[in-house]
Amino acid sequence: MRALLVALILCLSGAAHAAPAAPWHIAKDHWDAGDEAGFGRFVTALGDSGCNSSQSCLRDPANPYRGSDRHFLDVDVDCAKLPYLLRAYYAWKNALPFSYVDGVSGSRFGHSANRIVSRTGMIDHGNGIDAPTAIRAMIDNVYSGTFRTDAARDGAIPADFYAPALQPGSIRPGTVIYDTNAHVGIVYRVDASGRIYYMDAHPDFTISRSVYGAQFGASSAALGGGLKNWRPLQLVDAHREGGALVGGHYAFARNNQIADFSLVQYLGTEGGAPPRWRYNGASLGYYEYARVAVSGGRSDFNPVYELQATMGTLCNDLEDRREAVDQAVANGISAKLHPSEIPANIYNSEDGTWESYATPARDARLKAGFVAFRRDLARMIQLWLNRDPRIVYDGLDLKSDLLAAYDRQSAGCAITYLSSDKHPVPLSFDDISHRLFAMSFDPYHCVELRWGEDILNNGSGGCPDQSGKRRWYAVEEAARHEVDRDAGLTGGPQDVDIRGLILSMPGRTPFVQRYPGDNRQSLN
């Protein structure tokens, strides 16, 4: 028994004083194409793993380095910090150089870019770099405002990112996506049809996944939103000591020195304002252009497949929202008295409870996704009616096939929440489309208000919130209708009735093939 106790004490003592992680030695003075590809594979593995927080991602079997730094795995990050964490962590584990912007003048919001005032480089002074300490210091100094830099200009202190061309290979796992409404994602997969899959962290430190589209909103080059690649850097004037590069300083490629630097995502392909995009002569919206260009010209679309894929993505977003709402309820936030005011900026707040449990930015991206879904489906339907060759559909009845696919996907996307009186309430995708702009982002509201149930039932949905909380629901109405401030999608609910769109499809006029020289004709 005594031997067992001694062994237990030694075990606990060893756990409390775990050996330090291996120092970060830098063996290469720059990242080459193989390093970028390796980083991409690392990000893809984590993205595909389904890990749901930075801690679980670093612990996941998909992380091949997880066994070498166990005491560093307890690290939580939000959206802006996640790309930096993954990049620095990979650099550490592969003896690569790394530098980052650690100071900007400006804010997360506004109508102007932030000015970079300082940056830090990882430099080995002879004994290696204490990677956990250095990475934690980095995490403390980067935020969404770090990304808000003018994509068209080289500053006196270079930005960490540049604007890449929209072409195969330039948009890749590891590419960052910045929403000027203070949200950031990191690409983990680009499929053959040009869909750009990303993962993003949230203030509650959960990680979700989706597909790049209108939920990231429009941006000017001056604000630097959109797709960004890591800027090439080089450690110069370092010397070798036992295979490691010691000392030196960092130099950075300027925009005109980067082969795939391009402002096409901001300026379009045609010049002029507003920007317009064309690919092989076809006029396209920005997100359609991005997809076609990134795929290398694949511009054919099957409306039924596109509907199923988009609904699958939005369903994942809804499930992530359910988890966020459930956290607010489980932690008793919805049962508390409502504060006497809400943050001046509901999208970014110093209030810890609001920042962790409110969902205004998440909800705005969700609404943008639904708006874009209906708009894109309407456009595909019109292309099909016009017999546009980009629509690939060989069925007999597109309307019936779309409706059947929609109903099947809607039923399969059941979001179930637990009501205030503790009974399960299932909501289909179609149910949510009719209450999307009624769903409260306020964590102090009852779960029925969070899902728009109580309002649609004229206050009889079982919500225990009294008049004080309901007044806040009324005050927040304009914000619930906001989709994208920069794009001007405000002022009222947008049309997201996808099923209604399908039901209203007209029949397609038969195509008449006439033969020259006689009266024969063929109907198709």
C-alpha positions as CSV (number, residue, x, y, z in Angstrom):
1,M,0.0,0.0,0.0
2,R,2.8,2.4,0.9
3,A,4.6,1.5,-2.3
4,L,1.5,2.3,-4.3
5,L,1.1,5.7,-2.4
6,V,4.7,6.6,-3.2
7,A,4.3,5.7,-6.8
8,L,1.1,7.8,-7.0
9,I,3.0,10.8,-5.4
10,L,5.8,10.4,-7.9
11,C,3.3,10.2,-10.7
12,L,1.5,13.4,-9.6
13,S,4.8,15.1,-9.0
14,G,6.0,14.3,-12.5
15,A,2.7,15.5,-14.0
16,A,3.0,18.8,-12.1
17,H,6.6,19.3,-13.3
18,A,6.4,18.1,-16.9
19,A,9.6,18.3,-18.9
20,P,9.7,21.5,-21.0
21,A,8.8,21.3,-24.6
22,A,11.7,21.1,-27.1
23,P,13.1,24.5,-27.9
24,W,12.2,26.1,-31.2
25,H,15.3,26.0,-33.4
26,I,15.2,27.6,-36.8
27,A,16.9,25.4,-39.5
28,K,15.7,27.2,-42.7
29,D,15.7,30.9,-43.5
30,H,12.4,30.8,-45.4
31,W,9.4,28.7,-46.2
32,D,9.6,27.0,-49.6
33,A,6.8,25.4,-51.6
34,G,7.2,22.1,-49.8
35,D,6.8,23.8,-46.4
36,E,3.7,25.6,-47.6
37,A,2.3,22.3,-48.9
38,G,3.1,20.6,-45.5
39,F,1.4,23.4,-43.6
40,G,-1.6,23.0,-45.9
41,R,-1.8,19.3,-45.2
42,F,-1.6,20.0,-41.4
43,V,-4.5,22.4,-41.6
44,T,-6.5,20.1,-43.8
45,A,-6.0,17.2,-41.4
46,L,-7.3,19.3,-38.5
47,G,-10.2,20.7,-40.5
48,D,-11.3,17.2,-41.6
49,S,-10.9,15.8,-38.1
50,G,-14.0,17.5,-36.7
51,C,-12.1,18.9,-33.6
52,N,-14.2,21.6,-32.0
53,S,-11.7,23.8,-30.1
54,S,-8.0,24.7,-30.3
55,Q,-7.3,22.4,-27.4
56,S,-9.1,19.4,-28.9
57,C,-7.5,20.1,-32.3
58,L,-3.9,20.1,-30.9
59,R,-4.8,16.9,-29.0
60,D,-6.5,15.2,-31.9
61,P,-4.8,12.2,-33.6
62,A,-4.9,14.4,-36.8
63,N,-2.1,16.5,-35.2
64,P,1.1,14.5,-35.8
65,Y,3.0,16.6,-33.2
66,R,0.6,16.2,-30.3
67,G,2.9,13.9,-28.3
68,S,5.9,16.3,-28.2
69,D,4.4,19.3,-26.2
70,R,1.7,18.0,-24.0
71,H,1.7,20.8,-21.5
72,F,1.3,23.3,-24.3
73,L,-2.0,21.8,-25.5
74,D,-4.1,23.8,-23.0
75,V,-4.5,26.9,-25.2
76,D,-7.8,28.6,-26.1
77,V,-8.1,31.0,-29.1
78,D,-10.8,32.9,-30.8
79,C,-11.2,33.5,-34.6
80,A,-8.4,36.0,-35.1
81,K,-5.9,34.0,-33.1
82,L,-6.6,30.6,-34.6
83,P,-4.7,31.1,-37.9
84,Y,-1.7,32.6,-36.0
85,L,-1.7,29.7,-33.6
86,L,-1.7,27.1,-36.3
87,R,1.0,28.9,-38.4
88,A,3.4,29.5,-35.5
89,Y,2.8,26.0,-34.1
90,Y,3.7,24.4,-37.4
91,A,6.7,26.6,-37.8
92,W,7.9,25.5,-34.3
93,K,7.5,21.9,-35.1
94,N,9.3,22.1,-38.4
95,A,12.2,24.4,-37.5
96,L,10.8,27.2,-39.7
97,P,11.1,31.0,-39.3
98,F,8.1,33.1,-38.2
99,S,7.3,36.7,-37.5
100,Y,4.1,38.5,-36.8
101,V,2.5,42.0,-36.4
102,D,2.1,42.7,-32.7
103,G,0.8,46.2,-32.8
104,V,-1.6,48.2,-34.9
105,S,-3.0,51.7,-34.6
106,G,-6.8,51.6,-35.1
107,S,-9.7,49.3,-34.2
108,R,-11.7,46.3,-35.3
109,F,-14.2,48.5,-37.0
110,G,-14.5,51.8,-38.9
111,H,-14.1,53.1,-42.4
112,S,-10.3,53.1,-42.6
113,A,-7.4,50.6,-42.5
114,N,-5.3,50.1,-39.4
115,R,-1.7,51.3,-39.4
116,I,0.9,48.7,-38.4
117,V,3.2,50.1,-35.8
118,S,5.3,47.1,-34.7
119,R,6.1,43.4,-35.3
120,T,8.0,40.7,-33.6
121,G,10.3,38.1,-35.1
122,M,11.1,34.7,-33.7
123,I,14.9,34.9,-33.2
124,D,17.1,32.2,-31.7
125,H,19.8,33.8,-29.6
126,G,21.8,30.6,-29.1
127,N,19.7,28.4,-26.8
128,G,16.6,28.0,-28.9
129,I,13.3,29.8,-28.6
130,D,11.0,29.0,-25.7
131,A,8.1,28.2,-28.1
132,P,5.2,28.0,-25.6
133,T,6.1,31.3,-24.1
134,A,6.6,33.0,-27.5
135,I,3.4,31.6,-28.9
136,R,1.4,32.6,-25.9
137,A,2.8,36.2,-26.2
138,M,1.8,36.2,-29.8
139,I,-1.7,35.1,-29.0
140,D,-2.0,38.0,-26.5
141,N,-1.0,40.5,-29.2
142,V,-3.1,39.6,-32.3
143,Y,-6.8,40.3,-32.8
144,S,-9.1,40.9,-35.7
145,G,-7.8,44.5,-36.1
146,T,-4.5,43.0,-37.0
147,F,-6.0,41.8,-40.3
148,R,-7.6,45.2,-41.1
149,T,-4.8,46.5,-43.3
150,D,-4.8,48.1,-46.8
151,A,-4.4,45.2,-49.3
152,A,-3.3,47.6,-52.1
153,R,-0.4,49.2,-50.3
154,D,2.9,48.2,-48.8
155,G,3.3,49.9,-45.4
156,A,6.5,50.9,-43.8
157,I,6.1,47.8,-41.7
158,P,4.9,45.0,-43.8
159,A,1.6,43.2,-43.1
160,D,1.5,39.5,-42.3
161,F,-0.7,38.8,-45.4
162,Y,-1.1,39.8,-49.0
163,A,-4.0,39.6,-51.4
164,P,-3.7,36.5,-53.6
165,A,-4.8,35.9,-57.2
166,L,-8.0,33.9,-57.5
167,Q,-6.6,30.9,-59.3
168,P,-5.8,27.2,-58.7
169,G,-3.1,26.8,-56.1
170,S,-3.2,30.3,-54.8
171,I,-6.3,29.8,-52.7
172,R,-5.3,26.7,-50.6
173,P,-5.4,25.2,-47.1
174,G,-3.8,27.8,-44.9
175,T,-5.3,30.8,-46.7
176,V,-7.0,33.1,-44.3
177,I,-10.4,34.8,-44.8
178,Y,-11.1,38.1,-43.1
179,D,-14.6,39.6,-42.6
180,T,-14.3,43.3,-41.9
181,N,-17.1,42.8,-39.3
182,A,-14.4,41.4,-37.1
183,H,-14.4,37.7,-38.0
184,V,-11.6,35.4,-39.3
185,G,-11.5,31.9,-40.8
186,I,-8.8,29.7,-42.1
187,V,-9.2,27.6,-45.3
188,Y,-8.7,23.9,-44.8
189,R,-9.9,22.4,-48.1
190,V,-10.6,23.5,-51.7
191,D,-12.5,21.0,-53.7
192,A,-12.4,20.4,-57.5
193,S,-15.4,22.6,-58.1
194,G,-13.9,25.5,-56.3
195,R,-15.7,25.3,-53.0
196,I,-13.6,26.9,-50.3
197,Y,-14.0,25.1,-46.9
198,Y,-12.9,27.0,-43.8
199,M,-12.9,26.6,-40.1
200,D,-13.3,29.4,-37.6
201,A,-13.2,29.8,-33.8
202,H,-15.6,31.8,-31.7
203,P,-15.4,33.9,-28.5
204,D,-16.5,30.8,-26.6
205,F,-13.5,29.1,-28.1
206,T,-15.5,26.6,-30.1
207,I,-14.5,25.8,-33.7
208,S,-17.1,25.5,-36.5
209,R,-16.8,24.8,-40.3
210,S,-18.5,26.2,-43.3
211,V,-18.0,27.1,-47.0
212,Y,-16.8,30.6,-48.1
213,G,-19.5,32.8,-49.5
214,A,-21.6,35.9,-48.9
215,Q,-21.5,35.4,-45.1
216,F,-18.1,37.1,-45.2
217,G,-19.4,40.2,-46.8
218,A,-18.0,42.6,-49.3
219,S,-14.9,44.7,-48.7
220,S,-12.8,47.3,-50.3
221,A,-9.0,46.8,-50.7
222,A,-8.5,49.6,-48.2
223,L,-10.1,47.5,-45.4
224,G,-8.4,44.3,-46.5
225,G,-11.3,41.9,-46.2
226,G,-11.5,38.7,-48.1
227,L,-8.9,36.1,-48.9
228,K,-5.4,36.5,-47.7
229,N,-2.2,34.5,-47.9
230,W,0.8,34.6,-45.6
231,R,3.4,37.0,-46.8
232,P,6.8,35.4,-47.7
233,L,9.6,36.2,-45.3
234,Q,13.2,35.5,-44.9
235,L,15.6,35.4,-41.9
236,V,18.7,37.2,-43.0
237,D,22.2,37.8,-41.5
238,A,21.8,34.8,-39.2
239,H,24.7,32.4,-38.7
240,R,24.8,28.6,-38.2
241,E,25.5,27.0,-34.9
242,G,25.1,23.2,-34.9
243,G,22.6,23.3,-37.7
244,A,20.4,26.1,-36.2
245,L,20.2,29.6,-37.5
246,V,21.1,32.0,-34.7
247,G,20.6,35.8,-34.6
248,G,19.6,37.7,-37.7
249,H,16.5,39.7,-38.6
250,Y,13.5,39.4,-40.9
251,A,12.9,40.7,-44.4
252,F,9.6,40.6,-46.2
253,A,8.5,40.4,-49.8
254,R,6.8,43.5,-51.1
255,N,3.5,43.1,-53.0
256,N,5.2,43.6,-56.4
257,Q,7.7,40.8,-55.6
258,I,5.0,38.2,-55.0
259,A,4.1,36.2,-58.1
260,D,0.4,35.7,-57.3
261,F,-0.3,39.1,-55.7
262,S,-3.6,40.4,-57.1
263,L,-6.4,42.8,-56.3
264,V,-8.9,41.1,-58.5
265,Q,-11.2,40.2,-55.6
266,Y,-11.5,44.0,-54.9
267,L,-11.3,45.6,-58.3
268,G,-12.9,43.0,-60.5
269,T,-11.6,41.9,-63.9
270,E,-13.1,44.7,-66.0
271,G,-12.0,47.9,-64.1
272,G,-14.3,50.6,-63.1
273,A,-16.8,50.9,-60.3
274,P,-18.6,49.0,-59.1
275,P,-16.3,46.1,-59.7
276,R,-17.4,43.5,-62.2
277,W,-16.1,40.0,-62.9
278,R,-16.0,38.0,-66.1
279,Y,-14.5,34.6,-66.7
280,N,-14.1,33.3,-70.3
281,G,-16.5,36.0,-71.4
282,A,-19.2,35.1,-68.9
283,S,-20.4,37.8,-66.5
284,L,-20.4,36.5,-62.9
285,G,-21.1,37.7,-59.4
286,Y,-18.0,37.8,-57.1
287,Y,-18.6,34.6,-55.2
288,E,-19.4,32.7,-58.4
289,Y,-16.3,34.1,-60.0
290,A,-14.1,33.2,-57.1
291,R,-15.4,29.6,-57.3
292,V,-15.0,29.3,-61.0
293,A,-11.5,31.0,-61.0
294,V,-10.2,28.9,-58.1
295,S,-11.4,25.7,-59.8
296,G,-9.5,26.7,-63.0
297,G,-12.7,27.3,-65.1
298,R,-15.2,24.7,-63.9
299,S,-18.4,26.7,-64.4
300,D,-21.0,23.9,-64.8
301,F,-23.6,23.6,-62.0
302,N,-26.2,21.0,-61.2
303,P,-28.9,22.9,-59.4
304,V,-30.0,19.8,-57.4
305,Y,-26.5,19.0,-56.2
306,E,-25.8,22.7,-55.4
307,L,-29.0,22.8,-53.3
308,Q,-28.0,19.7,-51.4
309,A,-24.4,20.9,-50.8
310,T,-25.5,24.4,-49.7
311,M,-28.2,23.1,-47.3
312,G,-25.6,20.7,-45.8
313,T,-23.3,23.6,-45.1
314,L,-26.0,25.8,-43.6
315,C,-27.2,22.9,-41.5
316,N,-23.8,22.6,-40.0
317,D,-23.9,26.4,-39.2
318,L,-27.3,25.9,-37.6
319,E,-26.0,23.1,-35.4
320,D,-23.1,25.2,-34.4
321,R,-25.5,28.0,-33.4
322,R,-27.6,25.5,-31.4
323,E,-24.5,24.5,-29.4
324,A,-23.8,28.2,-28.7
325,V,-27.4,28.9,-27.6
326,D,-27.3,25.7,-25.4
327,Q,-24.2,27.0,-23.7
328,A,-25.9,30.2,-22.7
329,V,-28.8,28.3,-21.3
330,A,-26.7,25.7,-19.5
331,N,-24.6,28.4,-17.9
332,G,-27.6,30.2,-16.6
333,I,-27.2,33.3,-18.7
334,S,-30.8,33.3,-20.0
335,A,-32.1,33.1,-16.4
336,K,-30.3,36.2,-15.3
337,L,-31.8,39.7,-15.2
338,H,-31.1,41.6,-18.4
339,P,-28.4,44.3,-18.0
340,S,-29.5,47.9,-18.0
341,E,-27.8,48.4,-21.4
342,I,-26.3,46.3,-24.2
343,P,-22.8,46.9,-25.6
344,A,-22.4,49.9,-27.9
345,N,-20.9,47.5,-30.4
346,I,-22.8,44.2,-30.1
347,Y,-20.4,42.5,-32.5
348,N,-17.3,43.1,-30.3
349,S,-17.6,43.8,-26.6
350,E,-15.4,44.0,-23.6
351,D,-18.2,42.5,-21.6
352,G,-17.1,38.9,-21.0
353,T,-20.6,37.4,-20.8
354,W,-21.8,39.1,-23.9
355,E,-18.6,38.3,-25.8
356,S,-18.8,34.6,-24.9
357,Y,-22.5,33.9,-25.2
358,A,-24.1,36.5,-27.6
359,T,-24.4,35.5,-31.3
360,P,-24.9,38.6,-33.4
361,A,-22.0,38.1,-35.7
362,R,-22.7,34.4,-36.0
363,D,-26.3,35.1,-36.8
364,A,-25.5,37.8,-39.3
365,R,-23.2,35.3,-41.2
366,L,-26.0,32.7,-41.0
367,K,-28.5,35.1,-42.5
368,A,-26.1,36.1,-45.2
369,G,-25.7,32.5,-46.1
370,F,-29.5,32.0,-46.4
371,V,-29.9,35.2,-48.5
372,A,-27.1,34.1,-50.8
373,F,-28.6,30.6,-51.1
374,R,-31.9,31.9,-52.3
375,R,-30.3,34.4,-54.6
376,D,-27.9,31.8,-56.2
377,L,-30.6,29.2,-56.6
378,A,-32.9,31.8,-58.3
379,R,-30.1,32.6,-60.7
380,M,-29.5,28.9,-61.5
381,I,-33.2,28.4,-62.1
382,Q,-33.2,31.4,-64.5
383,L,-30.1,30.0,-66.3
384,W,-31.9,26.7,-66.7
385,L,-35.0,28.5,-68.0
386,N,-32.7,30.3,-70.5
387,R,-31.1,26.9,-71.5
388,D,-27.7,28.2,-70.4
389,P,-25.0,25.5,-71.1
390,R,-23.5,26.1,-67.6
391,I,-26.5,24.3,-66.1
392,V,-25.9,20.5,-66.1
393,Y,-29.2,18.7,-65.4
394,D,-30.4,15.6,-67.3
395,G,-33.5,14.9,-65.3
396,L,-37.1,15.2,-66.5
397,D,-38.5,17.7,-64.0
398,L,-36.2,20.1,-62.3
399,K,-38.9,21.7,-60.2
400,S,-40.0,18.3,-58.7
401,D,-36.4,17.2,-58.2
402,L,-35.5,20.5,-56.4
403,L,-38.6,20.3,-54.2
404,A,-37.9,16.6,-53.3
405,A,-34.3,17.4,-52.5
406,Y,-35.2,20.4,-50.5
407,D,-37.8,18.6,-48.4
408,R,-35.4,15.6,-47.8
409,Q,-32.6,17.9,-46.7
410,S,-34.9,20.0,-44.6
411,A,-36.2,17.1,-42.7
412,G,-32.7,15.7,-42.3
413,C,-31.5,19.0,-40.8
414,A,-33.6,18.8,-37.6
415,I,-32.3,21.3,-35.0
416,T,-33.8,20.3,-31.7
417,Y,-33.6,22.6,-28.6
418,L,-34.9,22.0,-25.1
419,S,-37.7,24.5,-24.2
420,S,-37.9,26.4,-21.0
421,D,-40.3,23.8,-19.6
422,K,-37.8,21.1,-20.7
423,H,-39.4,19.4,-23.6
424,P,-37.6,18.9,-27.0
425,V,-38.6,21.2,-29.8
426,P,-37.5,20.1,-33.3
427,L,-37.1,22.6,-36.1
428,S,-36.6,21.7,-39.7
429,F,-34.4,23.7,-42.1
430,D,-37.6,25.1,-43.6
431,D,-39.0,26.0,-40.2
432,I,-35.9,28.1,-39.5
433,S,-36.0,29.8,-42.8
434,H,-39.4,31.4,-41.8
435,R,-38.1,32.6,-38.4
436,L,-34.5,33.4,-39.3
437,F,-34.9,37.2,-38.7
438,A,-36.9,36.7,-35.5
439,M,-34.2,34.7,-33.7
440,S,-32.6,36.6,-30.9
441,F,-28.8,36.9,-30.5
442,D,-29.2,38.2,-27.0
443,P,-27.9,35.5,-24.4
444,Y,-30.2,36.9,-21.7
445,H,-33.3,35.9,-23.6
446,C,-35.2,32.7,-23.2
447,V,-34.4,29.8,-25.5
448,E,-37.8,30.4,-27.3
449,L,-36.8,33.9,-28.2
450,R,-33.4,32.7,-29.3
451,W,-35.1,30.4,-31.9
452,G,-37.9,32.8,-32.8
453,E,-40.5,30.4,-31.5
454,D,-42.3,32.7,-29.0
455,I,-42.8,35.6,-31.4
456,L,-44.2,33.4,-34.1
457,N,-46.7,32.0,-31.6
458,N,-47.8,35.5,-30.5
459,G,-46.1,35.2,-27.2
460,S,-47.6,31.9,-26.3
461,G,-44.5,29.8,-27.0
462,G,-43.7,29.1,-23.3
463,C,-41.0,31.8,-22.8
464,P,-40.8,32.9,-19.2
465,D,-39.2,36.3,-20.0
466,Q,-41.2,39.2,-18.6
467,S,-41.9,42.6,-20.1
468,G,-38.4,44.0,-19.3
469,K,-36.6,41.4,-21.4
470,R,-39.2,41.6,-24.1
471,R,-38.6,45.3,-24.4
472,W,-34.9,44.6,-25.2
473,Y,-36.1,42.1,-27.8
474,A,-38.0,45.0,-29.5
475,V,-35.1,47.3,-29.2
476,E,-32.8,44.8,-30.9
477,E,-35.1,44.3,-33.9
478,A,-33.1,46.5,-36.3
479,A,-29.9,44.6,-35.4
480,R,-31.7,41.2,-36.0
481,H,-32.4,42.4,-39.5
482,E,-28.8,43.2,-40.2
483,V,-27.0,40.9,-42.5
484,D,-24.0,42.8,-43.7
485,R,-23.4,46.4,-42.8
486,D,-20.7,47.0,-45.5
487,A,-23.0,45.6,-48.2
488,G,-26.0,47.6,-46.9
489,L,-28.2,44.5,-46.3
490,T,-30.1,46.1,-43.4
491,G,-33.5,47.7,-42.8
492,G,-35.7,44.6,-42.9
493,P,-35.7,40.8,-43.3
494,Q,-34.4,39.6,-46.7
495,D,-36.3,37.0,-48.7
496,V,-35.0,33.5,-47.7
497,D,-38.0,31.4,-48.6
498,I,-36.2,28.8,-50.7
499,R,-39.1,26.4,-50.8
500,G,-41.4,29.2,-52.0
501,L,-38.9,30.0,-54.7
502,I,-39.0,26.4,-56.0
503,L,-42.8,26.2,-55.8
504,S,-43.0,29.4,-57.9
505,M,-40.8,28.1,-60.7
506,P,-42.4,28.5,-64.1
507,G,-42.4,25.8,-66.7
508,R,-39.6,26.0,-69.3
509,T,-40.7,27.0,-72.9
510,P,-40.1,24.0,-75.2
511,F,-37.1,24.5,-77.5
512,V,-38.0,24.2,-81.2
513,Q,-35.4,22.9,-83.6
514,R,-36.3,23.8,-87.1
515,Y,-34.7,22.1,-90.2
516,P,-33.8,24.2,-93.2
517,G,-35.7,23.6,-96.4
518,D,-38.7,21.8,-95.0
519,N,-41.5,22.1,-92.5
520,R,-40.2,19.5,-90.0
521,Q,-39.4,20.6,-86.4
522,S,-38.3,18.9,-83.2
523,L,-39.5,19.8,-79.7
524,N,-37.1,19.5,-76.7
